Amino acid sequence: MNATTTIGALTSSPLIRRHSANPILSPGDVPYGPAMVFNAGVVKYNGKYVMVFRNDYGNAELGTIEPHGTTNLGLAFSDDGIRWEVQPAPCWSWHDEEVVRVYDPRLTVIDGRCHMCFAVDTRHGVRGGIAVTDDFAKFDVLSLSVPDNRNMVLFPERIGGKYVRLERPFPVYSRGGVDRFDMWMSDSPDLRYWGGSKLLLGVEHVPFANDKVGPGAPPVRTDKGWLTTFHAVDIDGGRGKNGWEASWKKRYTAGIMLLDLEDPSKIVGMYREPLLAPEAVYETDGGFRNDVIFPGGMVLEDSGEVKIYYGAADTVECLATADVDDLVRLCLEGEQA
């Protein structure tokens, strides 16, 4: 499939359910006045659900967004993963002579400590970072990639003795100056030095993408493999103003696949339609960028329920749920990769 092929209407799988409380976090829930709260990382940690979310600032009515340096990360806790207690101030921002901002957090608990992947806009390119925290008040940065890379997520345990991450590099120059971004994976002995990089999923492997694919929420272990969400993007030159921006021609959907437990570079199965496509009003209307769904957190409950947290329209944070057996079956039997 080439980048000029238009993709038609897309719908969500009937096996996934949007929560009736959606959006579970909106700008009005945050006491320090962001215009957008979205693309959160969510994890269960020390008996609580923890959410670290992205704050962007601007004016929805005027259709403006403030300079990137105003972006920061917020913090909220929950007892049930649905109702959130937002903390009174952002938990982290980073802005200096080189770093413009940090954003798009992804949380993974490894060996009892909470690790956070994040994107970093710098004056010399986009970098992907990994930090560790025990209290969400202090973040120790372990590594930063070279430009251009982002959308990193960590597996929650070592595989074959190594840490593993998924990532989405930005090979613009080698792709003729246009978007054509794929999902890669790398490994590390210590979370600091990364190598062994290989392609995991290309745009051409996803029927509902023609622009880019990349990681979503950190994978969760099941008996059949690593349940793994991803984001898929299609672009349509016929789309015009679709949100606050003057022109927004892309649509983001969430896909799902299953990776081998011992060798996650092997895709065991992949559902070849979107798991979640923009359909609800908070996903399609009134946002900074409409028609955007971006999964950033996934929690597998003891009951077998899977909670998938996702940013909607780059403006609010939402929740969808499904049964883990249904999702595994969707990957293995719904349509094979």
C-alpha positions as a Markdown table, in Angstrom:
| # | Residue | x | y | z |
|---|---|---|---|---|
| 1 | Met | 0.0 | 0.0 | 0.0 |
| 2 | Asn | 1.4 | 3.4 | -0.9 |
| 3 | Ala | 0.9 | 6.7 | 0.9 |
| 4 | Thr | -1.5 | 8.0 | -1.8 |
| 5 | Thr | -4.1 | 5.2 | -1.3 |
| 6 | Thr | -7.1 | 6.5 | 0.5 |
| 7 | Ile | -8.6 | 4.4 | 3.3 |
| 8 | Gly | -12.3 | 4.5 | 3.7 |
| 9 | Ala | -14.6 | 4.3 | 6.7 |
| 10 | Leu | -13.3 | 2.4 | 9.7 |
| 11 | Thr | -15.1 | 1.0 | 12.7 |
| 12 | Ser | -14.1 | -0.4 | 16.1 |
| 13 | Ser | -14.3 | -4.0 | 17.0 |
| 14 | Pro | -17.5 | -5.0 | 18.8 |
| 15 | Leu | -15.5 | -6.8 | 21.4 |
| 16 | Ile | -14.3 | -3.5 | 23.0 |
| 17 | Arg | -16.4 | -1.2 | 25.1 |
| 18 | Arg | -16.0 | 2.5 | 25.7 |
| 19 | His | -16.5 | 3.3 | 29.3 |
| 20 | Ser | -19.7 | 5.2 | 30.2 |
| 21 | Ala | -17.7 | 7.7 | 32.2 |
| 22 | Asn | -15.7 | 8.9 | 29.2 |
| 23 | Pro | -13.8 | 11.1 | 29.0 |
| 24 | Ile | -12.3 | 10.0 | 32.3 |
| 25 | Leu | -10.0 | 13.1 | 32.4 |
| 26 | Ser | -10.7 | 16.4 | 30.8 |
| 27 | Pro | -8.9 | 19.8 | 31.0 |
| 28 | Gly | -11.6 | 21.0 | 33.5 |
| 29 | Asp | -10.5 | 18.3 | 35.9 |
| 30 | Val | -7.0 | 19.7 | 36.2 |
| 31 | Pro | -6.6 | 22.7 | 38.6 |
| 32 | Tyr | -3.8 | 24.5 | 36.8 |
| 33 | Gly | -5.5 | 25.3 | 33.5 |
| 34 | Pro | -4.3 | 23.2 | 30.6 |
| 35 | Ala | -6.3 | 23.3 | 27.3 |
| 36 | Met | -5.6 | 19.6 | 26.6 |
| 37 | Val | -4.9 | 16.5 | 28.8 |
| 38 | Phe | -4.2 | 13.4 | 26.8 |
| 39 | Asn | -1.8 | 10.6 | 25.8 |
| 40 | Ala | -1.4 | 9.3 | 29.4 |
| 41 | Gly | 0.6 | 6.5 | 30.8 |
| 42 | Val | -1.3 | 4.4 | 33.3 |
| 43 | Val | -0.1 | 1.6 | 35.5 |
| 44 | Lys | -1.0 | -0.2 | 38.8 |
| 45 | Tyr | 1.7 | 0.6 | 41.3 |
| 46 | Asn | 1.9 | 0.1 | 45.1 |
| 47 | Gly | -1.9 | -0.7 | 45.3 |
| 48 | Lys | -3.1 | 2.3 | 43.3 |
| 49 | Tyr | -3.7 | 3.2 | 39.7 |
| 50 | Val | -1.3 | 5.9 | 38.6 |
| 51 | Met | -1.7 | 8.2 | 35.6 |
| 52 | Val | 0.9 | 10.5 | 34.3 |
| 53 | Phe | -0.7 | 12.6 | 31.5 |
| 54 | Arg | 0.4 | 15.2 | 29.0 |
| 55 | Asn | -0.7 | 18.9 | 29.5 |
| 56 | Asp | -0.7 | 21.3 | 26.6 |
| 57 | Tyr | -1.9 | 24.9 | 26.9 |
| 58 | Gly | -3.8 | 27.3 | 24.6 |
| 59 | Asn | -7.3 | 28.5 | 23.9 |
| 60 | Ala | -9.8 | 26.2 | 22.3 |
| 61 | Glu | -12.2 | 29.0 | 21.5 |
| 62 | Leu | -9.5 | 31.0 | 19.6 |
| 63 | Gly | -8.0 | 27.8 | 18.1 |
| 64 | Thr | -4.6 | 28.6 | 19.5 |
| 65 | Ile | -1.9 | 26.6 | 21.2 |
| 66 | Glu | 0.9 | 28.1 | 23.3 |
| 67 | Pro | 4.6 | 27.5 | 22.5 |
| 68 | His | 5.8 | 24.0 | 23.1 |
| 69 | Gly | 7.9 | 25.0 | 26.1 |
| 70 | Thr | 4.7 | 25.2 | 28.1 |
| 71 | Thr | 4.0 | 21.5 | 27.9 |
| 72 | Asn | 4.3 | 19.5 | 31.1 |
| 73 | Leu | 3.3 | 16.2 | 32.7 |
| 74 | Gly | 0.5 | 15.9 | 35.3 |
| 75 | Leu | -0.2 | 13.2 | 37.9 |
| 76 | Ala | -3.3 | 11.5 | 39.1 |
| 77 | Phe | -4.2 | 8.6 | 41.4 |
| 78 | Ser | -7.2 | 6.3 | 41.5 |
| 79 | Asp | -8.6 | 3.4 | 43.5 |
| 80 | Asp | -10.6 | 1.9 | 40.6 |
| 81 | Gly | -9.0 | 3.2 | 37.4 |
| 82 | Ile | -12.0 | 5.2 | 36.6 |
| 83 | Arg | -12.3 | 8.1 | 39.0 |
| 84 | Trp | -9.1 | 10.1 | 39.4 |
| 85 | Glu | -7.7 | 12.4 | 42.0 |
| 86 | Val | -5.6 | 14.9 | 40.1 |
| 87 | Gln | -2.6 | 16.3 | 42.0 |
| 88 | Pro | -2.5 | 20.1 | 42.5 |
| 89 | Ala | 0.6 | 20.7 | 40.3 |
| 90 | Pro | 2.4 | 19.1 | 37.4 |
| 91 | Cys | 4.8 | 16.4 | 38.4 |
| 92 | Trp | 7.5 | 17.1 | 35.8 |
| 93 | Ser | 8.6 | 19.5 | 33.1 |
| 94 | Trp | 12.0 | 19.9 | 31.4 |
| 95 | His | 13.0 | 23.0 | 29.5 |
| 96 | Asp | 16.5 | 24.4 | 29.1 |
| 97 | Glu | 18.9 | 25.7 | 26.4 |
| 98 | Glu | 18.6 | 22.3 | 24.5 |
| 99 | Val | 15.4 | 20.6 | 25.7 |
| 100 | Val | 12.2 | 22.3 | 24.5 |
| 101 | Arg | 9.7 | 20.0 | 26.3 |
| 102 | Val | 8.9 | 16.4 | 27.4 |
| 103 | Tyr | 5.6 | 14.8 | 26.6 |
| 104 | Asp | 3.6 | 11.5 | 25.9 |
| 105 | Pro | 4.6 | 9.5 | 29.0 |
| 106 | Arg | 4.3 | 5.7 | 29.0 |
| 107 | Leu | 4.6 | 3.8 | 32.4 |
| 108 | Thr | 5.9 | 0.3 | 33.0 |
| 109 | Val | 6.7 | -1.4 | 36.4 |
| 110 | Ile | 9.9 | -3.4 | 36.2 |
| 111 | Asp | 11.4 | -5.1 | 39.2 |
| 112 | Gly | 9.2 | -3.1 | 41.5 |
| 113 | Arg | 10.1 | 0.3 | 40.2 |
| 114 | Cys | 8.1 | 2.5 | 37.8 |
| 115 | His | 9.8 | 3.4 | 34.6 |
| 116 | Met | 8.6 | 6.1 | 32.3 |
| 117 | Cys | 9.3 | 6.4 | 28.6 |
| 118 | Phe | 8.7 | 9.9 | 27.1 |
| 119 | Ala | 9.3 | 12.0 | 24.0 |
| 120 | Val | 11.7 | 14.9 | 24.1 |
| 121 | Asp | 11.6 | 17.8 | 21.7 |
| 122 | Thr | 15.1 | 19.3 | 21.5 |
| 123 | Arg | 16.7 | 22.0 | 19.4 |
| 124 | His | 18.4 | 19.3 | 17.4 |
| 125 | Gly | 15.6 | 16.8 | 16.9 |
| 126 | Val | 13.1 | 14.6 | 18.6 |
| 127 | Arg | 14.5 | 12.1 | 21.1 |
| 128 | Gly | 13.0 | 9.2 | 23.1 |
| 129 | Gly | 13.8 | 9.1 | 26.8 |
| 130 | Ile | 13.6 | 6.6 | 29.7 |
| 131 | Ala | 13.4 | 7.6 | 33.3 |
| 132 | Val | 12.7 | 5.8 | 36.6 |
| 133 | Thr | 10.8 | 7.0 | 39.6 |
| 134 | Asp | 9.8 | 5.7 | 43.0 |
| 135 | Asp | 7.5 | 8.6 | 44.1 |
| 136 | Phe | 6.6 | 10.6 | 40.9 |
| 137 | Ala | 8.3 | 13.6 | 42.5 |
| 138 | Lys | 11.8 | 12.8 | 41.2 |
| 139 | Phe | 12.6 | 11.3 | 37.8 |
| 140 | Asp | 16.0 | 10.0 | 37.1 |
| 141 | Val | 16.7 | 10.0 | 33.4 |
| 142 | Leu | 18.5 | 6.7 | 32.4 |
| 143 | Ser | 18.8 | 7.2 | 28.6 |
| 144 | Leu | 18.0 | 9.4 | 25.7 |
| 145 | Ser | 18.0 | 8.2 | 22.1 |
| 146 | Val | 19.6 | 10.0 | 19.1 |
| 147 | Pro | 17.2 | 11.9 | 16.9 |
| 148 | Asp | 14.7 | 11.2 | 15.5 |
| 149 | Asn | 12.9 | 8.6 | 17.6 |
| 150 | Arg | 9.8 | 8.5 | 20.0 |
| 151 | Asn | 6.8 | 6.5 | 21.1 |
| 152 | Met | 8.9 | 4.2 | 23.1 |
| 153 | Val | 7.4 | 1.6 | 25.4 |
| 154 | Leu | 9.1 | -1.0 | 27.7 |
| 155 | Phe | 8.2 | -4.6 | 28.2 |
| 156 | Pro | 7.5 | -5.2 | 31.9 |
| 157 | Glu | 10.2 | -7.8 | 32.4 |
| 158 | Arg | 13.5 | -8.9 | 30.9 |
| 159 | Ile | 13.3 | -11.3 | 27.9 |
| 160 | Gly | 16.2 | -13.5 | 27.4 |
| 161 | Gly | 18.0 | -11.6 | 30.0 |
| 162 | Lys | 17.6 | -8.3 | 28.3 |
| 163 | Tyr | 15.3 | -5.3 | 28.5 |
| 164 | Val | 13.2 | -4.8 | 25.4 |
| 165 | Arg | 11.5 | -1.7 | 24.0 |
| 166 | Leu | 9.3 | -0.8 | 21.1 |
| 167 | Glu | 9.9 | 2.5 | 19.3 |
| 168 | Arg | 9.1 | 4.5 | 16.2 |
| 169 | Pro | 12.0 | 6.1 | 14.4 |
| 170 | Phe | 11.5 | 9.0 | 11.9 |
| 171 | Pro | 13.4 | 8.1 | 8.7 |
| 172 | Val | 12.2 | 11.1 | 6.7 |
| 173 | Tyr | 15.3 | 11.6 | 4.6 |
| 174 | Ser | 15.5 | 8.0 | 3.4 |
| 175 | Arg | 11.8 | 7.9 | 2.7 |
| 176 | Gly | 11.8 | 10.7 | 0.2 |
| 177 | Gly | 11.0 | 13.5 | 2.7 |
| 178 | Val | 7.5 | 12.1 | 3.6 |
| 179 | Asp | 5.9 | 10.2 | 6.5 |
| 180 | Arg | 6.4 | 6.5 | 6.3 |
| 181 | Phe | 7.2 | 5.5 | 9.8 |
| 182 | Asp | 7.3 | 1.9 | 11.1 |
| 183 | Met | 7.5 | 0.1 | 14.5 |
| 184 | Trp | 10.9 | -1.1 | 15.5 |
| 185 | Met | 12.3 | -2.9 | 18.6 |
| 186 | Ser | 15.6 | -2.7 | 20.5 |
| 187 | Asp | 17.1 | -4.4 | 23.5 |
| 188 | Ser | 19.5 | -3.4 | 26.3 |
| 189 | Pro | 21.4 | -5.0 | 29.1 |
| 190 | Asp | 20.8 | -2.1 | 31.5 |
| 191 | Leu | 18.1 | 0.3 | 30.2 |
| 192 | Arg | 20.9 | 2.7 | 29.3 |
| 193 | Tyr | 22.6 | 1.3 | 26.2 |
| 194 | Trp | 20.4 | 0.1 | 23.4 |
| 195 | Gly | 21.1 | -2.0 | 20.3 |
| 196 | Gly | 20.0 | -5.1 | 18.5 |
| 197 | Ser | 17.4 | -3.0 | 16.6 |
| 198 | Lys | 15.1 | -4.7 | 14.2 |
| 199 | Leu | 11.9 | -3.9 | 12.3 |
| 200 | Leu | 8.8 | -5.3 | 14.0 |
| 201 | Leu | 5.8 | -3.9 | 12.0 |
| 202 | Gly | 5.8 | -1.9 | 8.8 |
| 203 | Val | 3.1 | 0.4 | 7.5 |
| 204 | Glu | 2.5 | -2.0 | 4.6 |
| 205 | His | 1.6 | -4.8 | 7.1 |
| 206 | Val | -1.4 | -2.9 | 8.5 |
| 207 | Pro | -4.4 | -2.6 | 6.1 |
| 208 | Phe | -5.8 | 0.4 | 7.9 |
| 209 | Ala | -2.6 | 2.5 | 7.8 |
| 210 | Asn | -1.0 | 4.4 | 4.9 |
| 211 | Asp | 1.2 | 6.9 | 6.8 |
| 212 | Lys | 2.7 | 5.4 | 9.9 |
| 213 | Val | 2.4 | 2.8 | 12.6 |
| 214 | Gly | 4.1 | 2.7 | 16.1 |
| 215 | Pro | 3.8 | 1.5 | 19.6 |
| 216 | Gly | 0.7 | 2.2 | 21.8 |
| 217 | Ala | 0.6 | 1.0 | 25.4 |
| 218 | Pro | 3.3 | -1.1 | 27.0 |
| 219 | Pro | 2.6 | -4.8 | 26.3 |
| 220 | Val | 1.0 | -7.1 | 28.9 |
| 221 | Arg | 1.8 | -10.8 | 29.3 |
| 222 | Thr | -0.8 | -13.4 | 28.6 |
| 223 | Asp | -0.5 | -17.2 | 28.3 |
| 224 | Lys | -0.6 | -16.9 | 24.5 |
| 225 | Gly | 1.8 | -14.0 | 24.1 |
| 226 | Trp | 2.5 | -10.4 | 24.7 |
| 227 | Leu | -0.8 | -8.5 | 24.1 |
| 228 | Thr | 0.3 | -5.4 | 22.3 |
| 229 | Thr | -1.5 | -2.3 | 21.1 |
| 230 | Phe | -0.3 | 0.0 | 18.4 |
| 231 | His | -1.3 | 3.2 | 16.7 |
| 232 | Ala | -2.0 | 3.3 | 13.0 |
| 233 | Val | -2.3 | 6.5 | 10.9 |
| 234 | Asp | -4.0 | 7.1 | 7.6 |
| 235 | Ile | -3.8 | 10.3 | 5.7 |
| 236 | Asp | -6.3 | 11.7 | 3.2 |
| 237 | Gly | -5.6 | 14.8 | 1.3 |
| 238 | Gly | -9.3 | 15.5 | 0.9 |
| 239 | Arg | -9.7 | 16.2 | 4.6 |
| 240 | Gly | -9.6 | 19.9 | 5.6 |
| 241 | Lys | -10.1 | 21.7 | 8.8 |
| 242 | Asn | -10.8 | 19.0 | 11.4 |
| 243 | Gly | -10.2 | 20.5 | 14.8 |
| 244 | Trp | -8.5 | 23.6 | 16.1 |
| 245 | Glu | -5.8 | 23.5 | 13.5 |
| 246 | Ala | -6.3 | 25.1 | 10.0 |
| 247 | Ser | -5.8 | 21.7 | 8.4 |
| 248 | Trp | -5.7 | 18.2 | 9.8 |
| 249 | Lys | -5.7 | 15.4 | 7.3 |
| 250 | Lys | -4.8 | 12.4 | 9.4 |
| 251 | Arg | -6.8 | 9.8 | 11.4 |
| 252 | Tyr | -5.3 | 7.8 | 14.2 |
| 253 | Thr | -6.7 | 4.4 | 15.2 |
| 254 | Ala | -5.7 | 1.7 | 17.7 |
| 255 | Gly | -4.7 | -1.8 | 16.6 |
| 256 | Ile | -3.9 | -4.9 | 18.5 |
| 257 | Met | -1.5 | -7.8 | 18.0 |
| 258 | Leu | 0.1 | -10.7 | 19.9 |
| 259 | Leu | 3.9 | -11.1 | 20.2 |
| 260 | Asp | 5.8 | -14.3 | 21.0 |
| 261 | Leu | 6.6 | -14.6 | 24.7 |
| 262 | Glu | 10.2 | -15.7 | 24.2 |
| 263 | Asp | 11.0 | -13.8 | 21.0 |
| 264 | Pro | 8.7 | -10.7 | 20.8 |
| 265 | Ser | 10.1 | -9.9 | 17.4 |
| 266 | Lys | 7.8 | -12.6 | 16.1 |
| 267 | Ile | 4.1 | -11.5 | 15.6 |
| 268 | Val | 2.0 | -14.5 | 16.6 |
| 269 | Gly | -1.2 | -12.9 | 15.4 |
| 270 | Met | -2.7 | -9.5 | 14.5 |
| 271 | Tyr | -6.2 | -8.3 | 14.1 |
| 272 | Arg | -6.3 | -6.7 | 10.6 |
| 273 | Glu | -9.0 | -4.2 | 11.4 |
| 274 | Pro | -8.9 | -1.4 | 14.0 |
| 275 | Leu | -9.5 | -2.3 | 17.6 |
| 276 | Leu | -10.6 | 1.3 | 18.2 |
| 277 | Ala | -11.5 | 3.8 | 15.5 |
| 278 | Pro | -12.7 | 7.3 | 16.1 |
| 279 | Glu | -16.5 | 7.1 | 16.5 |
| 280 | Ala | -17.6 | 8.7 | 19.8 |
| 281 | Val | -18.2 | 12.5 | 19.8 |
| 282 | Tyr | -15.3 | 13.1 | 22.1 |
| 283 | Glu | -13.0 | 11.4 | 19.5 |
| 284 | Thr | -14.4 | 13.1 | 16.4 |
| 285 | Asp | -15.6 | 16.6 | 17.4 |
| 286 | Gly | -14.4 | 19.6 | 19.3 |
| 287 | Gly | -10.8 | 18.6 | 19.8 |
| 288 | Phe | -7.5 | 20.1 | 18.9 |
| 289 | Arg | -7.1 | 17.3 | 16.3 |
| 290 | Asn | -10.2 | 15.3 | 15.7 |
| 291 | Asp | -10.4 | 11.7 | 14.6 |
| 292 | Val | -7.4 | 10.7 | 16.9 |
| 293 | Ile | -7.2 | 7.7 | 19.2 |
| 294 | Phe | -3.9 | 7.0 | 20.8 |
| 295 | Pro | -3.5 | 4.1 | 23.3 |
| 296 | Gly | -1.0 | 4.8 | 26.0 |
| 297 | Gly | -1.8 | 2.5 | 29.0 |
| 298 | Met | -3.1 | -1.0 | 29.4 |
| 299 | Val | -3.9 | -2.8 | 32.6 |
| 300 | Leu | -4.8 | -6.5 | 32.8 |
| 301 | Glu | -7.0 | -7.2 | 35.9 |
| 302 | Asp | -7.1 | -10.4 | 37.8 |
| 303 | Ser | -10.7 | -10.8 | 36.6 |
| 304 | Gly | -9.5 | -10.9 | 33.0 |
| 305 | Glu | -10.7 | -7.5 | 32.1 |
| 306 | Val | -8.3 | -5.4 | 30.1 |
| 307 | Lys | -8.4 | -1.6 | 30.7 |
| 308 | Ile | -7.1 | 0.4 | 27.7 |
| 309 | Tyr | -6.4 | 4.1 | 28.3 |
| 310 | Tyr | -6.2 | 6.3 | 25.3 |
| 311 | Gly | -6.0 | 10.0 | 24.3 |
| 312 | Ala | -8.9 | 11.2 | 22.2 |
| 313 | Ala | -8.8 | 14.1 | 19.7 |
| 314 | Asp | -5.5 | 15.1 | 21.3 |
| 315 | Thr | -7.7 | 16.8 | 24.0 |
| 316 | Val | -9.0 | 14.3 | 26.6 |
| 317 | Glu | -8.2 | 11.0 | 28.2 |
| 318 | Cys | -10.6 | 8.0 | 27.8 |
| 319 | Leu | -11.0 | 4.4 | 28.8 |
| 320 | Ala | -12.1 | 1.3 | 26.9 |
| 321 | Thr | -12.4 | -2.3 | 28.2 |
| 322 | Ala | -12.5 | -5.8 | 26.9 |
| 323 | Asp | -12.0 | -9.4 | 28.0 |
| 324 | Val | -8.5 | -10.6 | 27.6 |
| 325 | Asp | -9.6 | -13.9 | 26.1 |
| 326 | Asp | -11.6 | -12.0 | 23.5 |
| 327 | Leu | -8.6 | -9.8 | 22.6 |
| 328 | Val | -6.3 | -12.8 | 22.3 |
| 329 | Arg | -8.8 | -14.6 | 20.1 |
| 330 | Leu | -9.2 | -11.5 | 18.0 |
| 331 | Cys | -5.4 | -11.6 | 17.3 |
| 332 | Leu | -5.2 | -15.3 | 16.7 |
| 333 | Glu | -8.5 | -16.1 | 15.0 |
| 334 | Gly | -10.1 | -12.8 | 14.0 |
| 335 | Glu | -7.7 | -12.4 | 11.2 |
| 336 | Gln | -4.1 | -13.8 | 11.1 |
| 337 | Ala | -1.2 | -11.5 | 10.3 |
